[in-house]
Amino acid sequence: MSGLEVGILFTFILFGLLALRIPIGVAMLTVGLAGYVALAGWSPALNYLKSAGYDKYSNYTFSIVPLFLLMGEFATNAGLSRLLFRSANSWLGHRRGGIAMATIGGSAGFGAIAGSSLATAATMAQVALPEMRRHGYSGALATGSIAAGGTLGILIPPSIVLVIYAILTEQNIAKLFAAAFIPGLMAALGYMIAIAIFVRRNPGDSSVRRRASYRERWRDLLQVWPVVAIFIVVIGGIYAGLFTPTEAAAVGAFSTGLLALLKGRLNWRIATRSLLNTAQTTGMIFLIVLGADLINIFLALSRMPQELAQAISNTNLAPLLVLVAILVIHLLLGMIMDSLSMILLTIPIFFPVVMSLDFGFTPDETAIWFGILTLVVVEVGLITPPVGLNVYIINSYARDVPMLETFRGVTPFLISDMIRIAILLAFPSITLAAVWWFF
């Protein structure tokens, strides 16, 4: 068989293993190694394996992953999600659907220091769900808004998924963080608008709580200053040239850990648990990254991405049409895969295709625009049936709410997401504006 045929065959085998629920890191390692052996033989494969792990993990940039994960662990233990939700609820809770809007605001704020969608969803569920139940919110609106708000964790910087994309495609992490700002704010605003429309069409699904006094509002707002301070130090430090992204992650982890300690929320037991959780998650991510590296080498040997890019180029299809098709594939995969796994699996195949197309931008701008679009579509997959991971996480906290009711609740947010994707596709300058401004 030719290299291209081997590449196609082993790609189908990979998806077959995933369908059998083999862990994606193991599946990618197995298929990548088998494909490498099939194309180059055992000796080159073993020679590569003996140094691949060290070469990959000794990369200084990779240390940003456990540091941002630890920052999220400390932020959760410091109770910052509760402070953010209470402040947003003081300002928005008196409106119809206001507590759900406050959930979105709190999720956006917590996502800015946690960097993980699943962590944001799980943490906000513990804070916001009891409050919405106490005020008579329907199960659909309560669980749907928390699940949707959780997706902001991977879009608003710092984002673990965005860091992995930057490493895979050799892009500037700071530029990608800047590009994610406006789409992240658009997501939060779009979700609040979706809630406003939902409660007007279904007035029985929400209620109105008492209006907080301005004294209460400003008091609650002042209590979230540590979150603002950490965000400014971490993100502002990057753009002011004070830190590299990795150094900023270290400063952020130290700051949130110190904050948790000062609040009396951090002891040896909690610190140990936070470090173990970080280590376990990092180990899982690094295993998948090593598998993706083997897949990358195998695909390069098979020349499948290059052949695919050439085939698409020969069809003379409009570049935007090709990009839409790739995003649709991501959307479909998002229904059955988690975000990080999908990024690591598809980027080696689709990134060369996108970079071969002419959108009228520089290669760096094209890579950044594609990265943010991919991230947005991956984010949508977290609340898309049949396997929206955020929905399943929220369901574990609200077992009395049927899954179908939660999926009904996320429908308005999915519509908002589709509109946002269309806008970002039609107007790339929205994504690139912050990059042009800062760089």
ABEGO torsion letter per residue (X at the ends): XBAAAAAAAAAAAAAAAAAAGBBAAAAAAAAAAAAAAAAAEAAAAAAAAAAAAAAAAABAAAAAAAAAAAAAAAAAAAGAAAAAAAAAAAAAAABBGAAAAAAAAAAAAAAAAAGBAAAAAAAAAAAAAAAAAAAGBBAAAAAAAAAAAAAAAAABOBBAAAAAAAAAAGBBAAAAAAAAAAAAAAAAAAAAAAAAAAAAABAAABBBBBBBBAAAAAAAAAAAAAAAAAAAAAAAAAAAGABBAAAAAAAAAAAAAAAAAAAGABBAAAAAAAAAAAAAAAAAAAAAAAAAAAAAAAAAAAGAAAAAAAAAAAAGBBAAAAAAAAAAAAAAAAAABBAAAAAAAAAAAAAAAAAABBAGBBAAAAAAAAAAAAAAAAAAAAABOABBAAAAAAAAABAABBAAAAAAAAAAAAAAAAAAAAAAAABAAAAAAAAAAAX
